Amino acid sequence: MILGLSRGHRTVREAEHWLDGQVRQLGGPDLVVCTHLVAVPYPHVALSVAGSTADRLAALPDTGPELRVAAARAADEHTARRSGRAVHYPGADRMVGTLTVGDLIAVSAIERVVVLGGTSAAPDTPVHTRDFVRPQWQAGELVLVTGPHHAGGLAPFEVPDPTPCCAEH
């Protein structure tokens, strides 16, 4: 079962904070929770939640009528495995320290690791996780996009604490 919901969160950080409290209650070894940037009825972050235990998913708060289109879009994208940024997924708790690409794939739901631009990473390449790994649905696979790391190997492209736009102004 895949459920779309929207609480009108304006930022990904806000949505993730709300999710942390909800996900602890849901549990489940197959739980996959994604964030989706949507523009209707206003720019915000919608969510999709997938798991085999429908009764636990039904316990999540209802989406208000004004946000149901956004919630449905998030569920559709997750169902088709076209888009969505996975925040919680099987093995997410093991994405700490430095792992090889092969190990990262072996212990998590991540199916492929690519270097920014689309080249697949070799299985023995180290990935410095920075304890923050957010793969995305792309063409039916859960893919981690990475870039070069200053100590060699790779790191997830998304950083844990990005500098806000125009921080220097």
C-alpha distance (Angstrom), angle and dihedral (degrees) to the residues before:
residue distance angle dihedral
M1 . . .
I2 3.80 . .
L3 3.78 119.8 .
G4 3.79 125.9 -166.9
L5 3.75 119.7 -154.5
S6 3.74 138.7 168.0
R7 3.77 129.7 -163.1
G8 3.82 94.6 175.8
H9 3.81 95.5 -106.2
R10 3.79 109.1 177.0
T11 3.82 96.3 -155.3
V12 3.78 137.5 36.4
R13 3.81 89.8 -124.3
E14 3.82 90.6 54.7
A15 3.82 91.3 48.7
E16 3.82 92.2 47.9
H17 3.80 91.7 49.8
W18 3.80 90.8 52.8
L19 3.81 90.5 45.1
D20 3.80 93.6 54.1
G21 3.79 91.0 64.5
Q22 3.79 93.1 45.4
V23 3.80 97.9 44.8
R24 3.80 93.3 54.4
Q25 3.81 87.1 61.7
L26 3.82 94.2 46.3
G27 3.79 100.1 50.1
G28 3.78 117.3 162.5
P29 3.79 129.8 143.7
D30 3.82 93.9 -113.9
L31 3.81 99.0 46.1
V32 3.82 114.4 137.4
V33 3.81 117.6 -178.9
C34 3.81 121.3 -176.9
T35 3.77 137.7 -175.2
H36 3.81 120.5 -138.0
L37 3.79 127.3 -166.7
V38 3.80 107.2 -135.2
A39 3.78 133.8 178.6
V40 3.82 101.9 -156.2
P41 2.97 127.5 124.9
Y42 3.84 84.7 -9.6
P43 3.83 133.1 -21.1
H44 3.81 109.4 -72.1
V45 3.80 144.1 124.4
A46 3.80 118.2 -86.2
L47 3.78 123.4 -170.6
S48 3.78 138.9 -138.9
V49 3.79 124.3 -160.0
A50 3.80 124.4 -167.8
G51 3.77 127.4 -175.1
S52 3.74 141.9 131.9
T53 3.79 96.1 -115.3
A54 3.80 104.4 80.8
D55 3.80 94.6 -179.9
R56 3.81 91.4 61.3
L57 3.81 91.8 48.8
A58 3.80 91.1 50.3
A59 3.82 88.3 61.1
L60 3.82 91.6 67.9
P61 3.83 116.1 105.5
D62 3.80 116.7 -88.8
T63 3.78 120.6 -105.9
G64 3.79 114.3 -117.2
P65 3.82 117.7 -114.3
E66 3.83 93.7 -106.6
L67 3.82 91.3 58.6
R68 3.81 101.1 40.8
V69 3.82 94.3 99.2
A70 3.82 89.9 55.2
A71 3.82 91.2 47.0
A72 3.82 91.5 49.6
R73 3.81 90.8 49.4
A74 3.83 91.0 52.1
A75 3.82 91.0 50.3
D76 3.82 91.6 47.5
E77 3.82 92.7 50.3
H78 3.80 91.7 48.3
T79 3.82 92.4 46.0
A80 3.82 90.5 52.0
R81 3.82 89.9 42.6
R82 3.81 88.7 -131.4
S83 3.78 101.0 124.8
G84 3.75 144.0 -5.7
R85 3.78 133.3 110.5
A86 3.80 110.7 -116.3
V87 3.79 114.0 -132.3
H88 3.80 97.7 167.2
Y89 3.80 121.7 26.8
P90 3.79 137.8 141.8
G91 3.79 108.3 -64.4
A92 3.83 95.9 14.7
D93 3.80 89.8 124.7
R94 3.81 89.0 59.1
M95 3.81 94.3 56.4
V96 3.80 95.5 101.3
G97 3.77 133.5 120.0
T98 3.79 118.6 -5.0
L99 3.80 121.0 -29.5
T100 3.77 131.4 170.9
V101 3.79 116.8 -112.6
G102 3.82 88.5 -110.8
D103 3.81 92.9 52.3
L104 3.80 92.4 45.2
I105 3.81 90.5 54.6
A106 3.81 93.0 42.9
V107 3.82 95.3 54.6
S108 3.80 101.1 38.3
A109 3.78 144.8 42.4
I110 3.82 89.9 -102.3
E111 3.80 107.8 118.6
R112 3.78 102.3 -173.2
V113 3.81 139.9 14.2
V114 3.79 117.6 -150.0
V115 3.77 133.1 -175.8
L116 3.80 113.7 -125.2
G117 3.78 104.4 -80.0
G118 3.79 95.4 41.8
T119 3.83 108.5 -82.4
S120 3.80 112.9 138.6
A121 3.80 114.3 -120.0
A122 3.81 120.6 -121.1
P123 3.84 115.7 -106.7
D124 3.82 94.3 -116.3
T125 3.82 94.8 51.6
P126 3.82 112.4 116.6
V127 3.80 117.2 -122.8
H128 3.82 116.2 -157.2
T129 3.81 98.2 -149.9
R130 3.81 98.0 -169.4
D131 3.83 80.7 -150.2
F132 3.81 87.9 -82.1
V133 3.81 116.8 99.7
R134 3.81 119.6 163.1
P135 3.83 112.5 172.8
Q136 3.81 121.5 -171.3
W137 3.77 135.2 -141.8
Q138 3.80 108.2 -107.6
A139 3.80 124.2 169.2
G140 3.80 93.0 -24.0
E141 3.82 97.9 -45.2
L142 3.78 134.3 96.3
V143 3.81 100.0 -121.3
L144 3.79 130.6 -173.2
V145 3.80 112.1 -148.4
T146 3.81 112.4 -150.5
G147 3.78 140.8 177.1
P148 3.81 135.0 -160.7
H149 3.81 116.5 -65.4
H150 3.83 120.9 -141.4
A151 3.83 91.3 -124.3
G152 3.80 92.8 51.4
G153 3.75 129.2 -89.1
L154 3.78 121.5 50.9
A155 3.81 141.5 -57.8
P156 3.79 131.3 -163.1
F157 3.79 109.6 -84.0
E158 3.81 91.7 -131.1
V159 3.79 111.0 74.3
P160 3.82 123.3 -145.7
D161 3.83 96.6 -124.0
P162 3.80 110.3 25.3
T163 3.77 119.8 -166.6
P164 3.80 107.9 -108.4
C165 3.78 115.6 -112.1
C166 3.79 112.1 -89.7
A167 3.83 92.4 9.8
E168 3.79 90.4 153.1
H169 3.78 95.8 53.4
